[in-house]
Amino acid sequence: MSARRERASVDADIAKEAVYGSLPLLKHERTWSGGDFSWVTLSLAIATWAFLTGGSTVLLVGFTDGIAAMLIGNSIGLAIMVLGSVLFSQRLGIEQYKVLKSVFGAIGVGIVVFVVVLLTEMGWTSLLGVMFGRAFSEISNQAFGTDFAQFGPLVTVFALLAIFIGWIILSRGPVTISKLNRFVAPGLLVVVALMMVLLMTHYSWGELLAAEPIAPFADEQLNFMMAVEFNLGAGLSWWPVMGTLARLTRGPRAAVWPAYGGIFIGTVVAQLVGMAAGLLFGQADPTSWMVPLGGPVLGVLTLLFVGFANVTSMASIAYSTVLAVKQSSGRALSRLRWPVLAGGFLALPAVLSFFPGFMYEQFMTFVVVSGAFIAAICGVIIADYFILRRQVVPLRALYASGLQDPLRFSRGVNVAAIAAVIIASAFYLWVYNPITLETQPLFRFATATVPAVLIAMGSYLVLNLLLYVRCGRGAYGESDTFAAAGRK
């Protein structure tokens, strides 16, 4: 009896480490079906940021051009994101940033996580918290006749409350997140449909199509390409979280199509409403037009539901980010309990909540700048996984260390990968500087993202062949019998 109990305890510890740590998930531990993952991606995509993205798009273009920019940008951005995250993580059942050791090296992954991923996800998480706070300050103003400022102290208080609730959900793990999203995602679809019906009840299609962009530049082609680039960045912004979530699915089809289709559909329908409302109300922020559109009762109820949806989105983002930080920190954070790690990460966006206007004012710049680095990272991953490794990752080597580690590269850093990311990101910011808004002629027909991805791939292949492949370093072209046995 004691042996059984000991065995059960060991199995439980292994399962816990697989969900909250670095071990591969076994077949029976992959609990999400395609439907489960679709609800997760839909609820993520229709969070309030999708309305804000749609509203921000019409700062530059009108409704028809906004639809074109949204479809082009998201379809390309999401395709790059899926190729650079979902496939290898799902196939191996391993947390995304553990697999990335095969691309960047153990220390190189840490550089990517702490320089790019942590800052990016801290920004998105704080944005969700602030939007939660904006929603509830608006509810108070409408329901109780208060006059709280748009970015006043109450916004910070409710943002901190949202982050605390997100920590409670996150502490309970991905199963709880999935169960909540089964209710949140359908509800958000109803909200989107309701908002569109109300818009078309109050306004005609002619008024919508005739509405002018909120703050465009004089050059219409430049406006359109900037809108496309902004939506490309929005599609790429899913990269830090999607691979880690996809590993919980039962098969490739249950991962790839929900990751692409769920995000795309959810983004399109929510952005359509955001664009229409932004043009007709002259406000990009959804918390500013939901109550005027839906009325004091329906509008308040809608804001309540959307506010709660932001919290579940926050938990989904934080789950992947906390795992990334845990994997890339080596032994430094490995002994900390999951709730402590989750609280440590959420403390960072909590600090940003004391400056609620910052993320709103810099939203488009934030999306584009983070997209520049993620585009370069995805280009390197695609070149490594699909071209150099031909979709075969040495699973055992992911857990090796020391001098015997075949993925050691140059003292734990794949210099070719880091250099390619820097080269491609610098090229992106030269073609399109989102801070000064300076552009090169190439931007007008090719965007900055697509050339940056291609340059990342090309420079990585050349540098890697010179530094590692021709020297027999990096475990390229080797079969992995351990991984092959695990797939039987």
Protein Blocks (a to p, Z undefined) as FASTA:
>chain_A
ZZmmmmmmmmmmmmmmmmmmmbdcdfklmmbcfklmmmmmmmmmmmmklmmmmmmmmmmm
cfklmmmmmmmmmmmmmmmmmmmmmmmmmmnopafklmmmmmnommlmmmmmmmmmmmmm
mmmmmmmmmmmmmmmmmmmmmmnopacdfklmklmmmmmmmmmmmmmmmmnojklmmmmm
mmmmmmmmmmmmmmmmmmmmmpcfklmmmpccfbdcfblmlmmmmmmmmmmmmmmmmmmm
mmmmmmmpmbfklmmmmmmmmmmmmmmmmmmmmmmmmmmnopablklmmmmmnojmlmmm
mmmmmmmmmmmmmmmmmmmmmmmmmmmnommlmmpcfklmmmmmmmmmmmmmmmmmlmmm
mmmmmmmmmmmmmmmmmmmmmmmmmmmnnopacfklmmggcjllmklmnghiafklmmmm
mmmmmmmmmmpccknopacfklmmnojmlmmmmmmmmmmmmmmmmmmmmnopaiioiacf
klmmmmZZ
